[in-house]
Amino acid sequence: MVVTGLEKLLQDPTLVRGRKVGMLVNPVSVDRKLRHAVDLALAAGWNVVRLFGPEHGVRGEAQDMETVAEDRDRLTHLPVVSLYGATEASLRPRPEDLEGIDVLVVDLQDIGSRYYTYVWTAAFCAEVCGELGIDVVVCDRPNPLGGVTVEGNVVTEGFGSFVGAFPAATRHGMTCGEVLRLYVGDRCNLTVVEMDGWTRGLWYDQTGLPWVMPSPNMPTLDTATVYPGMCLLEGTNLSEGRGTTRPFELFGAPWLDAVALAEQFDARLLPGVAVRQVSFKPMFQKHAGHHCAGLQLHVTDRETFRSVDVALALMQDIRALHPDDFGWREEAYEFVADKLAIDLLLGDPLVRHALEDGADITQITAALAAARQGFMEARAAALLYAV
């Protein structure tokens, strides 16, 4: 049985006792009985003075890239600082937002992919706390995908953004506490309240913990499993399945030839995955209200499945099938307007260039492996849990 950092901090609140506490939380900040961290903290007598909300808000009500303007929690009525406002500056707390706080408690569920913004919100908060002399306590939680497999590349200079603020691998295989140890551990007084019972080989459904949606478009562990690769479709004009009940597993477009795509993809013989031809109609986001032809990914062996390889192959095949219809997203993405969204997601425009040139996916995958070697070496020193 896995015991989370939150549960351990509640058992031994020495780090917060007698101190003014800020809490960076969202809907997943619960114990195994699904009681929220803020309610538990207040019941335990913690002096909680302010809440901080990451993307989607403290209660997870907002959709992706939707400005969150909350200033008070509607359930506890505590004051709230939104860390996902209308400007890039809103991603970091201002010194006045942290005024009167002695310790910031972070309890967020990451899903193990570089694009997922919660760890970067936590890192930004930790940096500001370090400048102000405020302690940071991270209540650690499992990486839902385990902590063994690492995929993709790392962000190159000039392509950092809120979907890759530090040079982490696409699927980094780390917990939130480990990520903060690696990137900001020397910039603040950081304490990670480690889990009991979690080892790196455990997937989330092997932990005994309840699954709570960490964000509106992350309904299941299946979603999280395909997300490291399939989130790349946000950088295209394809629907990545937002606006459906199976985001990132479903994808397509009104103009897509799903039959031809399935044939090309099946011929690649990529391990751990099968595809099914589908028709779907997103209720919001790209192609909202329009019938889309597409595919659904079915992971048949999650240990051999490599989502990044699958997504790169799919984008290359779709671009070859529909050179006049397929395109890269050109709108501003996560507050960045002068770079393509796909380049921010990939963290390196050379990967896009390789796809456009029709490079063999095996060669691209080999290049990604070489690119993340430095990350793997740096990561080792920050890991807290055994295999």
N, C-alpha and C positions, 0 to 999 in steps of 0.2 A: 504493500500500500504506500502510495506517495503522499507525503505531508508537505504542503506548500509553505513558502516563506511567510505568507500571511498568517497561517495557522500557528506557526512557530512564534511569530512576533506577538500574537495574542496570548500565547501561553507564557511568554517571558517578555513583557513590555519594557524592559530596562532601557532600551534605546530611546523610548518616547516618554517615559515617566517624568512628570513634572515639567514637561516642555510644551511649547506652543507648536502645534503640528499642522503642516500642510499636507494634503493627500492628492497625488496624481493618480486618478482612478477612472474606471469606466465600467460597463455592465459585467465584465468578466471578473471583476474584483470581488469574488465571493469565496466562501469556504465550501467544504464538501456538502454541507446542508443547504447550499445556495443562499446563504445569508450574506448581505453585502458588507464589504469592508468598512464603509463609513458607519453603518448602523452598529456593527460589532464594536468599532472603536468608541463610538459615543456611549454605548451601553457599558463598555469597560472603563469609562471615565477618562478617556484621552481628551486632552484639550485641543480639539480640532477647530482651527480658526478659519480655514479656507480650503476650498477644493480647486483642483486644476483639471481641466478637461482636454484630452488630446483630440485628434481628428474624430469626427462623429459625435463628440460631446461626452459629458459625464455619463449620461444615460443612453448614449448610442443611438440617438434619434435621427441624426443628419446623414444624408447620403454622401457618397464620395465626392470630394472637392466642393462640398457645400459649406459656405461660411457658417460658422457657429458663433452666435452672438450672446450666448447665455451669460448672465451675471449673478444668478442665484439658482440653487438647486431646488427644483419644484417638490422634491420629496422631503429633504431635511431642512430646506430653507437656508442652508449655509451659503455664504458668498462663493461665487465661482469665477475663476479666471479662465477664459477660453484661450487655448493655445492653437487654434486653427481659425483665424479670423479672415479678413478680407485682403490682408497684405502679407508679404513675406516676413515682415518684422514681427507679426503676431505669433510666429512659430516659437519665439523665445519669450519667456517671462521678462517683464521689466523689473528693475530693482524694487520699485514701489509695489509691485505685485507680491513680492516676497517679504515685504516689511512686516516685522512682528513675528516672523516664523523662525523657530529654532532648528527644526528638522523637517525635511521633506520626505514623506513616505511614498514610494513608487510601487504600485501594484497593478501591472498591466500584463496582458497575455499577448506575447508576440506569436507569430505563426511560422517563424523560421525563414522568411524571405526578405531580401534586402528592400523591396519596394514598400513593405508594410511599415507605416510611418511611426508606430508607437515607440519603438526603441530610439528613434532619432529625437522625438519629443522628450523622452526621458534623458537622453544625452545632452540636449540643449539646456534642459532645466538643471542638470548636474553641473554643467559648465558655469552657468550664472550663479548657482548656489556656491560653487567654489570661489568665485570672485567676491562673494558677500560673506563668506565664512559660515555658511549654513550647511549643516550636515545632511547627507543624503543616505536614505535607507531603502534598498531595493528588496522587496519581498519576491523572491524568485519563483518562477513557474516553469513547467516543462516546455521544451520545444516540441510542439505537436508532432513534428516529422522525425523526432529522434535527434540525436546529436552525433551521428556517425557519418552519414553521407553529406558531401559538400558538392555543389554544382555551380556551373557558370564561371564568370570571370569577376574581376574587381573593377571598381570605378577608377577611371584614369583622370589625370589632372585636367581641370577645366570642365569636367562633366559631373561634378558633385551637385546634388539637389536634394530635395526632401524625400525623393525615392531612392536615395543613395548618398547620404550625407558624409559617410566615411567609406574607405575602400574595403568594404566587406564583399565576400562572394555572394552571388545571387541567392543560392540556398546555403546559408552559412553554418548550419548545424550547431548553433549556440543558443543559450538561454539569454533572457534580457539582462540578467546580472552579469553574465560572462561578456556580453557585448559592451556593457558600460565599463567593466574592468579593463577591456582591451583599449577602448578609445578615449575614455575620460577619467580612468581610475587615478591618473596622476594630476588631475586638475581640480579635485575636490576631495573632501573627507567622505569617502564612499564605504558603506558597509552593505554587503550582500547577505541577507538572511537566507542561507542555503536550504534547499529542500532536503527532506529525508526520504530515502527509498527510490530516488530517480537515478537511473543509469542511462548512458547515452544510447543504448539500443532500444529503449522503450518508445513506442509510438503512443499518442495520447490515449487511444482506446485501451491501452494496456496499463494505465496508471491507476484506474479505479476512481478517477475524478470525473465529475459531471462536465459535459461539454456545454458551454454557453457561447452563443455567437459573439465573437470579439468585435465584429462590425456587421453592418446590415447585409453585405454581400459575401459573408463568410459563414454560411449556415451550417456546414458540416466539416468533418475531418476530410471527407472526399474532396471538398472544395479546396481545402488547404493543401492537399497532396498534389493537385495539378497546378496550383497557383504560381509557384516559382517560375514556370515557363509560360503559362497561359496568360498571365498578367501582361506579358509583352504585347498582346493583341490590343491593349489600350493605346499603343502607339501606332495603330493602323486605323483604316476606315471600316474594319470588320466589327460586328458586334461581338463582344467577349461574353455575351450572355447576361450582362446586367439587364435588369428588367424582367428576368425570368426566375424561376425557382431553382435553377441549377447554374448559377453564374460560374464562368470559367471552365465548366465541363461542356457546356453548350457554346458553340460559336458559329458564325456564318454571316451572310449578307443576302439581300434580295437578288443579286446578280450571280451568286456562287453556283458553280456546277458541282454539287455535292457528290454525284456519282463518279465523275472523273477524279475528284480530289480523293475520295476513298480508295479508288483503285491505285492511284499514285502513292498514297501514304502506306497502304497495305504492302505494296511492293518493297518498301524500305525495310520491312521486318524488324522494326524497332521493338525492343523487349518490354514486356510488362504492360502492354496497352492494346486495346482493340477499339475500333471506331464504329459508330452506328450512324447511318444517314437519318437526318431529322428535318422537320420543318417547325419553326417556332416564330412567335411574334412578341418581341420585347414590348413591355408596357411603358418603359422609360429608357432614357439614354439613347445610344446610337440606334438608328432605324426603328425608333419607337412607333408602334402601331402598324408596322409593315411586316409582311410575311418574309421570313428569312429561310433560305435553304442552308443547311449546314451539317455539322457532325456533332456527335457527343462522344467525349472520351470516356472509356470504361477501363479503369486501371485493373489489370488482371493479376499483377504481381508488384506490389508497391516497393519491394526491396530492389528489384531490377529496373523499375520504371524511372526514367530520367525526363522530367517535365521540360527542362530547358532544351534538350535535344529535340524533343517532340515539337515544341513550339517553333523552333528555328526551321525544322523540316517543313512544317505546315505553312509557315509564311513564305518560304522559298517556293513550295509547290503552288500555292495560291497565286503568287506573283507571276509564275510561269504560265499558269492556266489563264489568268485574267490580267494581262499587262496593261490594258486600257482602263480597267475598273479598280484594281487594287491600288491603294495609295497609303502613304504614311500620314499620320495625323499632323496637321499643320497649326492647329490652334495652340494657344499658350497652355502649358501643362505644369501644374504645381508651381505657379508663380514665375515660370521661366518662359519667355516669349522668343528668345533669340536662338534656341536650339530645338531640333525635332524631339518630340516626346520619346520616340523609339531610341534615340541616342542617349537620353537621360536614363531610360529604363535599362538599356544595355550597359550604360556607363562608358561606352567606347564606340565612337562612330565607325571604327574599323570593322566591327562585327556586322554592322549594316552594309557596309561596302562589300564585304565578303558574300553576304546573302545576295546582294544585287548582281554581283559578278558570277553567281551560280557556282560558287566554290562548293566542293564536296562537304557534306555535313560532317563526315568523319574528320576531315582536315580542320574544320571550324572548331569542332569539339576538342581536338588536340591542342589547338591554339588557346582555347579557353582554359584548359588544364594547366598549360604553361603559365598563363597570366595570373592564376590564383596561387602559384607556388609560394610567393612571399606572404600572402595572407595566411596560408596554412602554417607557415613557420611562426608568424606573429601570434596567431590564434592559440597555439599550443600553451603559451605561458599564461593565458587568461582562463583556461578551462578549469572548472571546479568539480566536475563529476567524472567518475570512471566509466569505462565502456561496459 
